[in-house]
Amino acid sequence: SKDIRPDAIKIGMLHSDEVINVVLKSLNKINVKKIILDPVMIAKGGTKLIDNKSIKTLKLKLIKKVSLITPNIPEAEILTKKKIFSVEDMISAAKILMSLGSKNVLIKGGHLKSRIMYDIFISKNEISVFKNKKINTKNTHGTGCTLSSAIATYYSCGKTLKKSCEMAIKYVN
């Protein structure tokens, strides 16, 4: 609709190259600046949900269009082709994503073997580490989707991206 424009857009799983290209076309048409991409690529059990052609399109074309990309560690490993074992590895992976054209990166650290949860936010001029106690629960299905949706909500209300990430992380935790 032409009368109501979205203030922010959150993009979730894009399972094929065709879908990514349709999304890109739509983004070019509506010209919204606040776009959050949650690059869902792996199912809970470890099954890959996206093929290599789609990953390539996401890396070459879509990542440049978004304000923030929010991969978890396995997704960041796929996008950067680097293994991540530590906070330092998360930071260097985030820097690689920045070099691919991402404006801001939030790597979610729930997969690290640690009692503390580390989430890394990187923009052009800063690196922030958000620390929280890890909650031991099996109920983690959909937390990444909830987090990126919460970030988009705070961001659409005029908060900075960093503040939106910080508030959303507190909300989800």
SEFI-175464 format. One line per 2 residues: number of its first residue (from 0); for each residue x, y, z of N, C-alpha, C, CB. Coordinates in steps of 0.1 Angstrom, whole numbers, plus 5000, padded with zeros to 4 digits. Glycine has a CB too. Layout:
% residues N
NUM = X,Y,Z,X,Y,Z,X,Y,Z,X,Y,Z; ...
//
This chain:
% residues 173
0 = 5008,4988,5000,5000,5000,5000,5009,5013,5000,4990,5000,5012; 5005,5023,4993,5013,5035,4991,5011,5044,5003,5010,5041,4978
2 = 5000,5043,5010,4998,5053,5021,5005,5050,5034,4983,5054,5023; 5007,5038,5037,5014,5034,5050,5027,5027,5047,5005,5025,5058
4 = 5038,5034,5050,5051,5028,5048,5056,5022,5061,5061,5039,5043; 5063,5011,5060,5068,5005,5073,5080,5014,5078,5073,4991,5071
6 = 5081,5015,5091,5092,5022,5097,5105,5014,5098,5089,5027,5111; 5103,5001,5099,5114,4991,5099,5110,4978,5093,5120,4989,5113
8 = 5119,4970,5088,5116,4957,5082,5125,4947,5088,5118,4957,5066; 5119,4936,5092,5127,4924,5097,5126,4913,5087,5122,4920,5112
10 = 5137,4908,5083,5137,4897,5073,5142,4884,5080,5146,4900,5061; 5135,4874,5079,5139,4861,5085,5144,4851,5075,5127,4854,5092
12 = 5140,4839,5075,5145,4828,5067,5142,4831,5052,5140,4815,5071; 5152,4830,5044,5151,4832,5029,5157,4819,5023,5158,4845,5023
14 = 5148,4809,5020,5153,4796,5017,5158,4794,5003,5142,4786,5019; 5156,4803,4994,5161,4801,4980,5166,4814,4974,5151,4795,4971
16 = 5174,4812,4963,5180,4823,4956,5168,4832,4950,5189,4818,4945; 5158,4825,4945,5146,4833,4939,5140,4842,4949,5136,4823,4933
18 = 5138,4836,4961,5131,4844,4972,5140,4856,4976,5129,4835,4985; 5153,4854,4977,5162,4865,4980,5161,4876,4970,5177,4860,4982
20 = 5161,4872,4957,5160,4882,4946,5147,4890,4946,5162,4875,4933; 5136,4883,4949,5123,4890,4950,5123,4900,4962,5111,4879,4952
22 = 5129,4896,4973,5130,4905,4985,5139,4917,4981,5137,4897,4997; 5150,4915,4974,5158,4926,4970,5150,4936,4961,5170,4921,4962
24 = 5142,4930,4952,5134,4939,4943,5125,4947,4951,5127,4930,4933; 5118,4941,4961,5108,4948,4969,5115,4959,4978,5101,4938,4979
26 = 5127,4956,4983,5134,4965,4991,5138,4978,4983,5147,4959,4997; 5142,4975,4970,5145,4986,4961,5133,4995,4958,5151,4981,4948
28 = 5121,4989,4958,5109,4997,4955,5105,5005,4967,5097,4987,4951; 5105,5000,4979,5099,5007,4990,5109,5016,4997,5093,4997,5000
30 = 5122,5014,4995,5132,5024,5000,5130,5027,5015,5130,5037,4993; 5130,5016,5023,5130,5017,5038,5145,5016,5042,5121,5007,5045
32 = 5149,5025,5052,5163,5025,5056,5166,5015,5068,5167,5039,5060; 5156,5012,5076,5158,5004,5088,5154,4990,5085,5150,5009,5100
34 = 5165,4981,5082,5162,4968,5078,5171,4958,5086,5165,4965,5063; 5164,4949,5093,5171,4939,5102,5171,4926,5094,5165,4938,5116
36 = 5182,4919,5093,5183,4906,5086,5187,4895,5096,5192,4906,5074; 5178,4886,5099,5182,4874,5107,5184,4863,5097,5170,4871,5118
38 = 5197,4860,5094,5200,4850,5084,5198,4836,5088,5214,4852,5078; 5185,4831,5089,5183,4817,5094,5188,4808,5083,5167,4815,5096
40 = 5197,4799,5088,5204,4790,5078,5204,4775,5083,5217,4794,5075; 5203,4773,5096,5205,4760,5101,5193,4757,5111,5218,4759,5109
42 = 5187,4745,5110,5177,4741,5119,5183,4737,5132,5168,4729,5113; 5175,4737,5143,5180,4733,5156,5188,4721,5156,5168,4731,5166
44 = 5184,4711,5148,5191,4698,5148,5204,4698,5140,5183,4687,5143; 5207,4709,5133,5219,4711,5126,5218,4710,5111,5229,4700,5130
46 = 5205,4707,5106,5203,4706,5092,5204,4720,5085,5189,4700,5089; 5211,4720,5074,5212,4733,5066,5199,4736,5059,5224,4732,5056
48 = 5194,4748,5060,5181,4752,5055,5182,4760,5042,5173,4759,5065; 5194,4762,5038,5197,4772,5027,5208,4766,5018,5200,4786,5032
50 = 5207,4767,5005,5217,4762,4996,5228,4772,4994,5211,4757,4983; 5239,4767,4988,5251,4775,4986,5249,4787,4977,5263,4767,4980
52 = 5240,4785,4967,5237,4797,4957,5230,4808,4965,5228,4792,4946; 5221,4804,4974,5214,4814,4982,5223,4821,4992,5202,4807,4990
54 = 5232,4814,4997,5242,4820,5007,5251,4830,4999,5251,4809,5013; 5255,4827,4987,5263,4836,4979,5255,4848,4975,5267,4829,4965
56 = 5242,4847,4972,5234,4859,4968,5232,4868,4981,5220,4855,4963; 5230,4861,4992,5228,4868,5005,5241,4877,5008,5225,4859,5016
58 = 5253,4870,5006,5265,4877,5009,5269,4888,4999,5277,4866,5009; 5266,4885,4986,5270,4895,4976,5260,4907,4974,5271,4888,4963
60 = 5247,4904,4976,5237,4914,4973,5229,4919,4985,5228,4909,4963; 5224,4910,4993,5215,4914,5004,5221,4921,5016,5207,4902,5009
62 = 5233,4916,5020,5240,4920,5032,5243,4936,5031,5253,4913,5034; 5245,4941,5019,5248,4955,5017,5235,4964,5019,5253,4957,5003
64 = 5224,4958,5017,5211,4965,5018,5206,4967,5032,5201,4958,5010; 5211,4959,5042,5204,4959,5055,5212,4968,5065,5204,4945,5060
66 = 5205,4972,5075,5211,4981,5086,5219,4972,5095,5200,4989,5093; 5213,4960,5098,5219,4951,5108,5217,4936,5104,5213,4953,5122
68 = 5227,4928,5105,5226,4914,5103,5228,4907,5117,5236,4908,5092; 5220,4897,5120,5220,4891,5134,5222,4876,5134,5207,4894,5141
70 = 5234,4872,5128,5236,4857,5128,5239,4852,5142,5247,4854,5118; 5236,4839,5144,5241,4832,5156,5255,4827,5152,5232,4820,5161
72 = 5262,4819,5160,5275,4815,5157,5276,4805,5145,5281,4808,5169; 5267,4795,5144,5268,4786,5132,5265,4794,5119,5258,4775,5134
74 = 5256,4803,5120,5253,4811,5108,5265,4821,5104,5240,4820,5110; 5271,4826,5114,5283,4835,5112,5294,4826,5106,5287,4842,5125
76 = 5295,4814,5111,5306,4805,5105,5304,4802,5091,5306,4792,5113; 5291,4800,5087,5288,4797,5073,5291,4810,5064,5273,4793,5071
78 = 5287,4821,5069,5289,4834,5061,5303,4838,5060,5281,4845,5068; 5311,4835,5070,5325,4839,5070,5335,4828,5067,5329,4845,5084
80 = 5330,4816,5067,5339,4804,5065,5350,4803,5075,5345,4804,5050; 5347,4808,5087,5357,4807,5099,5350,4800,5110,5362,4821,5103
82 = 5358,4792,5118,5352,4786,5130,5353,4796,5141,5361,4773,5133; 5343,4795,5150,5342,4805,5161,5341,4797,5174,5329,4814,5160
84 = 5352,4800,5183,5353,4793,5196,5353,4803,5207,5365,4785,5196; 5354,4816,5204,5356,4826,5215,5350,4839,5211,5371,4827,5218
86 = 5350,4848,5221,5345,4862,5219,5354,4869,5208,5346,4870,5232; 5367,4866,5209,5377,4872,5199,5373,4867,5185,5391,4868,5202
88 = 5370,4854,5184,5366,4849,5171,5353,4855,5166,5364,4833,5171; 5344,4858,5175,5331,4864,5172,5334,4878,5166,5321,4865,5184
90 = 5343,4885,5173,5346,4899,5168,5353,4899,5154,5356,4906,5178; 5362,4889,5152,5368,4889,5139,5358,4884,5128,5380,4879,5139
92 = 5349,4876,5131,5338,4872,5122,5329,4884,5119,5329,4860,5127; 5326,4892,5129,5318,4904,5127,5325,4914,5118,5314,4911,5140
94 = 5338,4915,5119,5346,4924,5110,5346,4919,5096,5361,4924,5115; 5346,4905,5094,5345,4900,5080,5332,4904,5074,5347,4884,5080
96 = 5321,4902,5082,5308,4906,5077,5307,4921,5074,5297,4902,5088; 5314,4929,5082,5314,4943,5078,5322,4945,5065,5322,4951,5090
98 = 5332,4938,5063,5340,4939,5050,5332,4935,5038,5353,4931,5051; 5321,4926,5041,5312,4922,5030,5302,4933,5027,5306,4909,5033
100 = 5302,4943,5035,5292,4954,5032,5282,4956,5042,5286,4952,5019; 5282,4948,5053,5272,4950,5063,5275,4963,5071,5272,4938,5073
102 = 5264,4970,5074,5266,4983,5081,5268,4981,5096,5254,4993,5079; 5261,4971,5101,5262,4968,5116,5260,4953,5117,5252,4976,5124
104 = 5266,4947,5127,5265,4932,5129,5263,4930,5144,5278,4925,5125; 5253,4921,5147,5252,4915,5160,5253,4900,5159,5237,4919,5166
106 = 5264,4895,5165,5266,4880,5165,5261,4875,5179,5280,4876,5162; 5251,4866,5178,5245,4861,5190,5253,4849,5195,5230,4856,5188
108 = 5257,4850,5208,5267,4840,5213,5262,4828,5221,5276,4847,5222; 5249,4825,5219,5244,4814,5226,5250,4800,5224,5229,4813,5223
110 = 5257,4799,5213,5263,4786,5210,5277,4784,5216,5264,4784,5195; 5283,4795,5222,5296,4794,5229,5295,4785,5241,5302,4808,5232
112 = 5305,4777,5244,5305,4769,5256,5310,4778,5268,5314,4757,5254; 5300,4785,5274,5303,4794,5284,5291,4796,5293,5308,4808,5278
114 = 5294,4799,5306,5282,4802,5315,5277,4816,5314,5287,4799,5329; 5285,4824,5307,5280,4838,5304,5276,4838,5289,5292,4848,5307
116 = 5266,4846,5286,5262,4848,5272,5268,4860,5267,5246,4848,5271; 5276,4859,5256,5282,4871,5250,5276,4873,5237,5297,4869,5249
118 = 5270,4885,5235,5266,4889,5222,5274,4901,5217,5250,4893,5222; 5279,4901,5205,5288,4911,5200,5281,4920,5190,5301,4904,5193
120 = 5282,4933,5193,5276,4943,5183,5288,4951,5178,5266,4953,5190; 5288,4952,5164,5299,4960,5158,5293,4969,5148,5309,4951,5151
122 = 5297,4982,5149,5293,4992,5139,5306,4997,5133,5284,5004,5145; 5305,5007,5124,5317,5013,5118,5327,5018,5128,5313,5024,5109
124 = 5322,5024,5139,5331,5030,5149,5331,5024,5163,5328,5045,5150; 5324,5013,5165,5325,5007,5178,5323,4992,5179,5316,5014,5187
126 = 5328,4986,5189,5326,4972,5192,5320,4972,5207,5339,4963,5191; 5308,4965,5208,5302,4964,5222,5300,4949,5224,5289,4972,5223
128 = 5303,4945,5237,5301,4932,5241,5290,4932,5252,5314,4925,5247; 5278,4926,5249,5267,4925,5258,5269,4912,5266,5253,4927,5252
130 = 5269,4913,5279,5271,4901,5287,5258,4898,5295,5283,4902,5297; 5254,4886,5295,5243,4882,5304,5245,4867,5309,5229,4882,5295
132 = 5239,4864,5320,5240,4850,5325,5232,4841,5315,5234,4849,5339; 5238,4830,5312,5231,4821,5303,5221,4813,5311,5241,4811,5297
134 = 5209,4812,5306,5198,4805,5312,5198,4791,5307,5184,4812,5310; 5198,4781,5316,5198,4767,5311,5183,4763,5309,5204,4758,5321
136 = 5180,4762,5296,5166,4758,5292,5166,4751,5279,5157,4770,5292; 5157,4742,5277,5155,4736,5264,5146,4745,5255,5149,4721,5265
138 = 5140,4755,5261,5130,4763,5253,5137,4774,5246,5119,4768,5263; 5145,4771,5236,5152,4781,5229,5147,4783,5215,5167,4778,5228
140 = 5137,4775,5211,5131,4776,5197,5125,4790,5195,5121,4765,5195; 5130,4796,5184,5124,4809,5181,5130,4821,5188,5110,4809,5183
142 = 5140,4819,5196,5146,4831,5204,5153,4841,5194,5156,4826,5214; 5160,4836,5184,5167,4844,5174,5157,4853,5167,5175,4836,5165
144 = 5146,4847,5163,5135,4854,5156,5129,4864,5165,5124,4844,5151; 5126,4861,5177,5121,4870,5187,5130,4882,5189,5118,4863,5200
146 = 5143,4879,5190,5153,4889,5192,5154,4899,5181,5167,4883,5194; 5155,4894,5168,5156,4903,5157,5143,4911,5155,5159,4895,5144
148 = 5131,4905,5158,5119,4913,5158,5118,4924,5168,5107,4903,5160; 5123,4921,5180,5124,4931,5191,5133,4942,5187,5128,4924,5204
150 = 5144,4939,5181,5154,4949,5176,5147,4958,5166,5167,4943,5170; 5140,4952,5157,5133,4960,5146,5123,4969,5153,5127,4951,5136
152 = 5116,4964,5163,5105,4972,5170,5112,4984,5177,5098,4963,5180; 5122,4982,5185,5129,4993,5192,5134,5003,5181,5140,4988,5201
154 = 5140,4998,5171,5147,5006,5161,5136,5015,5153,5154,4997,5150; 5124,5009,5151,5114,5016,5144,5108,5028,5153,5103,5007,5140
156 = 5110,5026,5166,5105,5036,5176,5115,5048,5177,5102,5030,5189; 5127,5047,5170,5136,5058,5171,5148,5056,5180,5129,5070,5176
158 = 5149,5044,5186,5162,5041,5193,5173,5039,5184,5159,5029,5203; 5185,5041,5188,5197,5038,5180,5198,5023,5178,5210,5043,5186
160 = 5205,5018,5168,5206,5004,5166,5213,4997,5178,5215,5001,5154; 5223,5003,5183,5230,4997,5195,5221,4996,5207,5243,5005,5199
162 = 5213,5007,5210,5204,5007,5221,5193,4996,5218,5198,5021,5223; 5188,4996,5206,5178,4986,5202,5183,4972,5205,5174,4987,5187
164 = 5195,4969,5201,5201,4956,5204,5202,4953,5219,5215,4954,5197; 5207,4963,5226,5208,4961,5241,5195,4959,5247,5215,4974,5246
166 = 5185,4966,5244,5171,4965,5250,5165,4952,5246,5162,4976,5245; 5167,4948,5233,5161,4935,5228,5167,4923,5235,5162,4934,5213
168 = 5180,4924,5237,5188,4913,5244,5182,4911,5258,5203,4915,5244; 5180,4922,5265,5175,4922,5279,5161,4916,5278,5175,4936,5285
170 = 5153,4920,5269,5139,4916,5267,5139,4900,5265,5132,4923,5256; 5147,4896,5256,5147,4881,5252,5152,4873,5264,5154,4879,5239
172 = 5163,4878,5271,5168,4871,5282,5160,4872,5294,5183,4876,5285
//
